[in-house]
Amino acid sequence: MPPPADPPDPPLRGNVAVVTGGGRGIGRAVAARLAREGAAVVIADYGGSVDTSANPQAAVAEEAAEAIRAEGGQASACFADISTMEGGRRAVQQAL
């Protein structure tokens, strides 16, 4: 079954969505759909460094963000453990 057609005027345009676990699986699919609906997406996936060679999970989040940008969406990767207050703050700051 083909994916649903994108709406002519994206209903989430002007909104920002933070998707935890957005680097793979269901989270990645949710992030992609939100971007197609017009939201700017912050993909928050566990990791502590932007050095993707030292942190493969960071590479997963960045790859998901790059895939969204390649389709014309707005996305960035946030390398944070959102189970901590510091990580949650970092994701929110990036979303702002």
C-alpha distances in whole Angstrom, upper triangle without the diagonal:
4,7,9,12,15,18,21,23,22,23,24,26,29,28,28,26,28,25,27,25,23,24,21,19,18,20,19,16,18,20,17,16,19,20,18,19,22,24,26,25,28,26,29,29,32,35,38,38,37,38,35,37,39,36,32,31,32,30,27,27,28,25,23,25,25,21,21,24,23,20,23,23,26,26,29,29,32,34,35,35,35,36,39,41,41,38,37,39,38,34,35,38,35,33,36
4,6,8,12,15,17,20,19,20,22,23,27,26,26,24,26,24,26,25,22,22,20,18,17,20,18,14,16,18,15,14,17,18,15,16,19,22,24,23,26,25,28,28,31,33,37,37,35,36,33,36,37,34,31,30,30,28,25,25,26,23,21,22,22,19,18,21,20,17,19,20,23,23,26,27,30,32,34,34,34,35,39,40,40,36,35,37,36,32,34,36,33,31,34
4,6,9,12,15,17,16,17,18,20,23,22,22,21,22,20,23,22,19,20,18,16,15,17,15,11,13,15,12,10,13,14,11,13,16,18,20,19,22,21,24,25,28,31,34,34,32,34,31,34,35,32,29,27,28,26,23,23,23,21,18,20,20,16,15,18,18,14,17,17,20,20,23,24,27,29,31,31,30,32,35,36,37,33,32,34,33,29,30,32,29,27,30
4,6,9,12,14,13,14,16,18,21,21,21,20,22,21,23,23,20,22,20,19,17,18,17,13,13,15,13,10,13,14,10,11,14,17,19,19,23,22,25,26,30,32,35,36,34,36,33,36,38,34,32,29,30,28,25,24,25,23,20,21,22,18,17,19,19,15,17,17,20,21,24,25,28,30,32,32,31,33,36,37,37,34,32,34,33,29,30,32,29,27,29
4,6,9,12,11,13,15,16,20,20,21,20,23,22,25,25,22,23,22,21,19,20,18,15,15,16,13,11,13,13,10,10,13,16,19,19,23,23,26,28,31,34,36,36,34,36,34,37,39,36,33,31,31,29,26,25,26,24,21,21,21,18,16,18,18,14,15,15,18,20,24,26,28,31,33,34,32,35,37,38,38,35,33,35,33,30,30,32,29,27,29
4,6,9,8,10,12,12,16,17,18,18,20,20,23,24,20,22,22,21,19,19,17,15,14,14,12,9,11,10,7,7,9,13,15,16,20,21,24,26,30,32,34,34,32,34,32,35,37,34,32,29,29,28,25,24,24,22,19,19,19,17,14,16,16,12,12,12,15,17,21,23,26,29,30,32,30,33,35,36,36,32,31,32,31,27,27,29,26,23,26
4,6,6,8,10,11,15,16,18,18,21,21,25,25,22,24,24,24,21,21,20,17,16,16,14,11,12,12,8,7,9,13,16,17,21,22,26,28,32,34,36,36,34,37,35,38,40,36,34,32,31,30,28,26,26,25,22,21,22,20,17,18,19,15,14,14,16,19,23,25,27,31,32,33,31,34,36,36,36,33,31,32,31,28,27,29,27,24,25
4,6,9,12,11,15,17,19,20,23,24,27,28,25,27,27,27,25,24,23,20,19,19,17,14,14,14,11,10,10,14,17,19,23,25,28,30,34,36,38,38,36,38,36,40,41,38,37,34,33,32,30,28,28,27,24,23,23,21,18,19,19,16,14,15,17,20,24,27,29,33,34,36,34,37,39,38,38,35,33,34,33,30,29,30,28,25,26
4,6,9,8,12,13,16,18,21,22,26,27,24,26,27,27,25,24,23,20,19,18,17,14,13,13,10,8,8,12,15,17,21,23,26,29,33,35,37,37,34,37,36,39,41,38,36,34,32,32,30,27,27,27,24,22,23,21,18,18,20,16,15,14,16,19,22,25,27,31,32,34,32,35,36,36,36,33,31,31,31,27,26,27,25,22,23
4,6,6,9,10,13,14,17,18,22,24,21,23,24,23,21,20,19,17,15,15,13,11,10,9,7,5,5,8,11,14,18,19,23,25,29,31,33,33,31,34,32,36,37,34,33,30,29,28,26,24,24,23,20,19,20,19,15,16,17,14,13,11,13,16,19,22,24,27,28,30,28,31,33,32,32,30,27,28,27,24,23,24,22,19,20
4,6,9,9,12,13,17,18,21,23,21,23,24,24,21,20,20,18,15,15,14,12,10,10,10,6,7,8,12,14,18,20,22,25,29,31,33,34,32,35,34,37,38,35,34,31,29,30,27,25,25,25,22,20,22,21,17,18,20,17,16,14,15,17,20,23,24,27,28,29,27,30,31,31,31,29,26,27,26,23,22,23,22,18,19
4,6,6,8,9,13,14,18,20,18,21,22,22,19,17,17,16,13,12,13,10,7,8,9,5,5,5,9,11,14,16,19,22,25,28,29,30,28,32,30,34,35,32,31,28,26,27,25,22,22,22,19,17,20,19,15,16,19,16,15,12,12,14,17,19,20,24,24,26,24,26,28,27,27,25,22,23,23,19,18,20,18,15,16
4,6,8,11,14,16,20,22,19,22,23,24,22,20,19,18,16,14,14,12,10,9,9,7,4,5,8,11,14,17,20,23,27,28,30,30,28,31,30,34,35,32,31,28,27,27,25,22,22,23,20,17,19,19,15,15,18,15,13,10,10,13,16,19,21,24,25,27,25,28,29,28,28,26,24,23,23,20,18,19,18,14,15
4,7,10,14,16,20,22,20,22,25,25,23,21,20,20,17,15,16,15,12,11,12,10,7,6,7,11,14,17,19,23,26,28,29,29,27,30,30,34,34,32,31,28,26,27,26,22,22,23,21,18,20,20,16,16,19,18,15,12,11,13,15,18,19,23,24,26,24,27,28,26,26,24,22,21,21,18,16,17,15,12,12
4,7,10,13,16,19,17,20,22,23,21,18,18,18,15,13,14,13,10,10,12,10,8,5,6,9,11,14,16,20,23,25,26,27,25,29,28,32,32,29,29,26,24,25,24,20,20,22,19,16,19,19,16,16,19,18,16,12,11,12,14,17,17,21,21,23,20,23,24,23,23,21,18,18,18,15,13,15,13,10,10
4,7,10,13,16,14,17,19,20,18,15,15,16,13,11,13,13,9,9,12,11,9,5,5,6,7,11,13,16,19,21,22,23,22,25,25,28,29,26,25,22,20,22,20,17,17,19,16,14,17,17,14,15,18,17,15,12,9,9,11,13,13,17,17,19,17,20,21,20,20,18,15,15,15,11,10,12,10,6,8
4,6,10,13,11,14,16,17,15,12,12,13,10,8,11,11,7,9,12,11,10,6,6,5,6,8,10,13,17,19,21,22,21,24,23,27,27,24,23,20,19,20,18,15,16,17,14,13,16,16,13,15,18,17,16,12,10,9,11,12,12,15,15,17,14,17,19,18,19,16,13,14,14,10,10,12,11,8,10
4,6,10,9,12,14,16,14,10,11,13,10,8,12,13,10,11,14,14,13,10,9,6,5,6,7,10,13,15,17,18,18,21,21,24,24,21,20,17,16,17,16,12,14,16,13,12,16,16,14,15,19,18,18,14,12,10,10,10,9,12,12,13,11,14,15,15,15,12,10,12,11,7,8,11,9,7,10
4,6,5,9,11,12,10,7,8,10,8,6,10,11,9,11,14,14,14,11,11,7,6,5,6,8,12,14,17,18,18,21,20,23,23,19,18,15,14,16,13,10,13,14,11,11,15,15,13,15,18,18,18,14,13,10,11,10,10,12,12,12,11,13,16,16,17,13,12,14,13,9,11,14,12,10,14
4,5,8,10,11,10,7,9,12,10,9,13,14,13,14,17,18,18,15,14,10,8,6,5,6,8,12,14,17,17,20,18,21,21,17,16,13,13,15,13,10,13,15,12,13,16,17,15,18,21,21,21,18,16,13,12,10,9,10,10,9,8,10,13,14,15,11,10,13,12,9,11,14,13,12,16
4,6,7,8,8,5,7,10,10,9,12,14,14,15,18,19,20,17,16,12,10,7,6,5,7,11,14,16,16,18,16,19,19,15,14,10,11,13,10,8,12,13,11,12,15,15,15,18,20,20,21,18,17,14,13,11,10,10,10,10,10,11,14,17,17,13,13,16,15,12,15,17,16,15,19
4,6,8,7,4,4,8,7,6,9,11,11,12,15,16,16,14,13,9,8,5,6,6,10,12,16,17,16,18,16,19,19,16,14,11,11,12,9,7,10,10,7,9,12,12,11,14,16,16,18,15,14,11,11,9,10,11,12,13,12,15,17,19,19,15,15,17,15,12,15,17,15,14,18
4,7,9,7,5,9,10,9,10,13,14,14,16,18,19,17,15,12,10,7,8,6,9,11,14,15,14,16,13,16,17,13,11,8,8,9,5,4,8,7,5,8,11,11,11,14,15,16,18,15,15,12,11,9,10,10,12,13,14,16,19,21,20,16,16,19,17,14,17,19,16,16,20
4,7,6,5,8,10,10,11,13,15,15,17,19,20,18,18,14,14,10,11,9,12,14,17,18,17,19,16,18,19,15,12,10,11,11,7,8,11,9,7,11,13,12,13,16,17,17,19,17,17,14,14,12,14,14,15,16,16,18,21,23,23,19,19,22,20,17,20,22,20,19,23
4,5,5,6,9,10,11,13,15,16,17,19,20,19,19,16,16,12,13,12,14,17,20,21,21,22,19,21,22,18,16,13,15,15,11,11,14,13,10,14,16,14,14,18,19,18,21,19,19,17,17,15,17,17,18,18,18,19,22,25,25,21,21,24,23,20,22,25,22,21,25
4,5,5,6,9,10,11,12,14,15,16,19,17,18,15,15,12,13,13,15,18,22,23,23,25,22,24,25,21,19,16,17,17,13,13,16,15,12,14,17,15,15,18,19,18,20,18,19,16,17,16,17,18,18,18,17,19,22,24,25,21,20,23,22,19,21,24,22,20,24
4,5,5,6,9,10,11,12,14,15,17,15,15,11,11,9,10,9,13,16,19,20,20,22,20,22,23,19,17,14,15,15,12,10,13,13,10,12,15,14,13,16,18,17,19,16,16,13,14,13,14,15,15,15,14,16,19,21,21,18,17,20,19,15,17,20,18,17,20
4,5,5,6,9,10,11,12,14,16,14,14,11,11,8,10,10,14,16,19,20,19,21,18,21,22,18,16,13,14,13,10,9,11,10,7,9,12,10,10,13,14,14,16,13,14,11,12,11,13,15,16,17,16,19,21,23,23,19,19,21,20,16,18,21,18,17,21
4,5,5,6,9,10,11,12,14,14,14,12,13,11,14,14,17,20,23,24,22,24,22,24,25,22,19,17,17,17,13,12,14,13,9,11,14,11,10,14,15,13,16,13,15,13,15,15,17,18,20,20,19,21,24,26,26,22,21,24,22,19,21,23,21,19,22
4,5,5,6,9,10,11,13,11,12,10,11,10,12,13,17,20,23,24,23,25,23,26,27,23,21,18,18,18,15,13,15,15,11,12,15,13,11,15,16,15,16,13,14,12,14,14,16,18,19,19,18,20,23,24,24,21,19,21,21,17,18,21,19,16,20
4,5,5,6,9,10,11,9,9,6,8,7,10,12,15,18,21,21,20,22,20,24,24,21,19,16,16,16,13,11,12,12,8,9,12,10,8,11,14,12,13,10,10,9,11,11,13,15,16,18,16,19,22,22,22,19,18,20,18,14,16,18,16,14,17
4,6,5,6,9,10,10,10,8,11,10,13,15,18,20,23,23,21,24,21,25,26,23,20,18,17,17,14,12,13,12,8,9,11,8,6,10,11,9,11,8,10,9,12,13,15,18,20,21,20,23,25,26,26,22,21,23,21,18,19,21,18,16,19
4,5,5,6,9,9,11,10,13,13,16,17,21,23,26,26,25,27,25,28,29,26,24,21,21,20,17,16,17,16,12,12,14,12,9,13,14,11,12,10,12,12,15,16,18,21,22,23,22,24,27,27,27,24,22,24,23,19,20,22,20,17,20
4,5,5,7,6,8,7,10,11,14,16,20,22,25,25,24,27,25,28,29,26,24,21,21,21,18,15,17,16,13,12,15,13,10,12,15,12,12,9,10,10,13,15,16,19,20,22,20,22,25,25,25,22,20,21,21,17,17,19,17,14,17
4,5,5,5,6,6,10,11,14,17,20,22,25,25,22,25,24,27,28,25,24,21,20,19,17,15,15,15,11,10,12,11,7,9,11,9,9,5,7,8,11,13,16,19,20,22,21,24,26,26,26,23,21,22,21,17,17,19,16,14,16
4,5,7,9,10,14,14,18,20,24,26,28,28,26,28,26,30,31,28,26,24,23,22,20,18,18,17,14,13,14,12,8,10,12,9,9,7,9,11,15,17,19,23,24,26,24,27,29,30,29,26,25,26,24,21,21,23,20,17,20
4,6,9,10,14,16,19,21,25,27,29,30,28,30,29,32,33,30,28,26,25,24,22,20,20,20,16,15,17,15,12,13,15,12,11,9,11,13,16,18,20,24,25,26,24,27,29,29,29,26,24,25,24,21,20,22,20,17,19
4,7,9,13,15,18,21,25,26,28,28,26,29,28,31,33,30,28,26,24,24,22,19,19,19,16,14,16,15,11,12,14,12,10,7,8,11,14,17,19,23,24,26,24,27,29,28,28,25,23,24,23,19,19,20,18,15,16
4,6,9,12,15,18,22,23,25,25,24,27,26,29,30,27,26,23,22,22,20,17,17,18,15,13,15,15,11,12,15,13,11,8,7,9,12,14,16,19,20,22,20,24,25,24,24,22,19,20,19,16,15,16,14,11,13
4,7,10,13,16,19,21,22,22,20,23,23,26,27,24,24,21,19,19,18,15,15,16,13,10,13,13,10,10,14,13,11,7,5,6,8,11,13,17,18,20,19,22,23,23,22,19,18,18,16,13,13,14,11,8,10
4,6,9,12,16,17,19,19,18,21,20,24,24,21,20,18,16,16,15,11,12,13,10,8,11,12,9,10,13,13,12,8,6,5,7,9,10,14,15,17,16,19,20,20,20,17,15,16,14,11,12,13,10,8,11
4,6,9,13,14,16,16,15,18,17,21,21,18,18,15,13,14,13,9,10,12,10,8,12,13,11,12,15,15,15,11,9,6,5,6,6,10,11,14,12,16,17,17,16,13,12,13,11,8,9,10,7,6,10
4,6,10,12,14,14,13,16,15,19,19,15,15,12,10,12,10,6,8,10,8,7,11,12,10,12,15,16,16,13,11,7,6,5,6,8,10,12,11,15,16,17,16,13,12,14,12,9,11,13,10,10,13
4,7,9,11,13,12,16,15,18,18,14,14,11,9,12,11,7,10,12,10,10,14,15,14,16,19,19,20,16,14,11,9,6,5,6,6,8,8,11,13,14,13,9,9,11,9,6,10,12,10,10,14
4,6,9,11,12,14,13,16,15,11,11,7,7,10,8,6,9,11,10,11,14,15,15,17,20,21,21,18,17,13,11,8,6,6,6,7,8,11,13,15,14,10,11,14,12,9,13,15,13,14,17
4,7,10,11,13,12,15,13,10,10,7,7,11,10,9,12,14,13,14,17,19,19,21,23,24,25,22,20,16,14,10,8,6,5,5,7,9,11,13,12,9,11,14,12,11,14,16,15,16,19
4,6,8,10,9,12,10,7,8,6,6,9,10,9,11,14,14,15,17,19,20,21,23,25,26,23,21,17,14,10,8,5,5,6,10,12,12,15,13,10,12,14,12,12,16,16,15,17,20
4,7,9,10,12,10,8,10,9,8,11,13,12,13,16,17,17,19,21,22,23,25,27,27,25,22,19,15,12,9,6,6,7,11,13,12,14,11,9,13,14,11,12,16,16,15,17,20
4,5,7,9,8,7,10,9,7,10,12,12,12,15,16,16,17,20,21,21,23,26,26,24,22,18,14,11,10,6,8,11,14,16,16,17,14,12,15,16,13,14,17,17,15,18,20
4,6,9,8,8,10,10,6,8,11,10,9,12,14,13,14,18,19,18,20,23,23,21,19,16,12,9,9,7,10,13,16,18,18,19,16,14,17,17,13,14,17,16,14,17,19
4,6,6,6,9,10,8,8,12,12,11,13,16,16,16,19,21,20,22,25,25,24,22,19,15,12,12,10,13,16,19,21,21,22,19,17,20,20,17,18,21,20,18,21,23
4,5,5,5,7,5,5,9,10,9,10,13,14,14,16,19,19,20,23,24,22,21,17,15,12,12,10,13,15,18,21,21,23,20,18,21,22,18,18,22,21,19,21,24
4,6,6,10,9,8,11,13,12,13,16,17,17,19,22,22,22,25,27,26,24,21,18,15,16,14,16,18,21,23,24,26,23,21,24,25,21,22,25,25,22,25,28
4,6,9,9,9,12,14,14,15,18,19,19,21,24,24,25,28,29,27,26,22,19,16,16,12,15,16,19,21,21,23,21,19,22,23,20,21,24,24,22,25,27
4,5,6,7,9,11,11,13,15,16,17,19,21,22,23,25,27,25,23,20,17,13,13,10,12,13,16,18,18,21,19,16,19,21,18,18,21,22,20,22,25
4,5,5,7,9,10,11,13,15,15,17,19,20,21,23,25,23,22,19,16,13,13,11,13,14,17,19,20,23,21,18,20,22,19,19,23,23,21,22,26
4,5,5,6,9,10,11,13,14,16,17,19,20,22,23,21,20,17,14,11,11,8,10,11,14,16,17,20,18,15,17,19,17,16,19,20,18,20,23
4,5,5,6,9,10,11,12,14,16,17,18,20,21,20,18,14,11,8,8,6,9,11,14,16,17,19,17,14,16,18,15,14,17,18,15,17,20
4,5,5,6,9,10,10,12,14,15,16,19,20,19,18,14,12,9,11,10,13,15,17,20,21,23,21,18,20,21,18,17,20,20,18,19,22
4,6,5,6,9,10,11,13,14,15,17,19,17,17,13,12,9,11,10,13,14,16,19,20,23,21,17,19,21,18,16,20,21,18,19,22
4,5,5,6,9,10,11,13,14,16,17,15,14,10,8,5,7,8,10,12,14,17,18,20,18,15,16,18,15,13,16,17,14,15,18
4,5,5,6,9,10,10,12,14,15,14,12,9,7,5,8,9,12,15,17,20,21,22,20,17,18,19,16,14,17,17,14,15,18
4,5,5,6,9,10,10,13,14,13,13,10,10,9,12,12,16,18,19,22,24,25,24,20,21,23,19,17,20,21,17,18,21
4,5,5,6,9,10,11,13,11,11,8,9,8,11,12,15,17,18,21,23,24,23,19,20,21,19,16,19,20,16,16,20
4,5,5,6,9,10,11,9,8,5,5,6,10,12,15,17,18,21,22,23,22,18,19,20,17,14,17,17,14,14,17
4,5,5,6,9,10,9,9,7,8,9,13,14,18,20,21,24,26,27,25,22,22,23,20,18,20,20,16,17,19
4,5,5,7,9,9,10,9,10,11,15,17,20,22,22,26,27,28,27,24,24,25,22,20,22,22,19,18,21
4,5,5,7,5,7,6,9,11,14,17,19,22,22,25,27,27,26,23,22,23,21,18,20,20,17,16,19
4,5,5,5,6,6,9,11,15,18,20,23,23,27,28,28,27,24,23,24,21,19,20,20,17,16,18
4,5,7,9,10,12,14,18,20,23,26,26,30,31,32,30,27,27,28,25,22,24,24,20,20,22
4,6,9,10,13,16,19,22,25,27,27,30,32,32,31,28,27,28,26,23,24,25,21,20,22
4,7,9,13,16,19,22,25,27,27,30,32,32,31,28,27,27,25,22,23,23,20,18,20
4,6,10,13,16,19,22,24,24,27,28,28,27,24,23,24,22,19,19,20,17,15,17
4,7,11,13,17,19,22,21,25,26,25,24,21,20,21,18,16,16,16,13,11,13
4,7,10,13,16,18,18,21,22,23,21,18,18,18,16,13,14,14,11,10,13
4,7,10,12,16,16,19,20,20,18,15,15,16,13,10,12,12,9,9,12
4,6,9,12,13,17,17,18,16,13,14,14,11,9,12,12,9,10,13
4,6,9,10,13,14,14,12,9,10,11,8,6,10,10,7,9,12
4,7,9,12,12,14,11,8,10,12,9,8,12,12,10,13,15
4,6,9,9,10,8,5,7,9,7,7,11,11,11,13,15
4,5,6,9,8,5,7,10,9,9,12,14,14,15,18
4,5,7,7,4,4,8,8,7,10,12,13,13,16
4,7,9,7,7,10,11,11,13,15,16,17,19
4,5,5,6,9,10,11,12,14,16,17,19
4,6,5,6,9,10,11,12,14,15,17
4,5,5,6,9,10,10,12,14,15
4,5,5,6,9,10,11,13,14
4,5,5,6,9,10,11,13
4,5,5,6,9,10,11
4,5,5,6,9,10
4,6,5,6,9
4,5,5,6
4,5,5
4,5
4
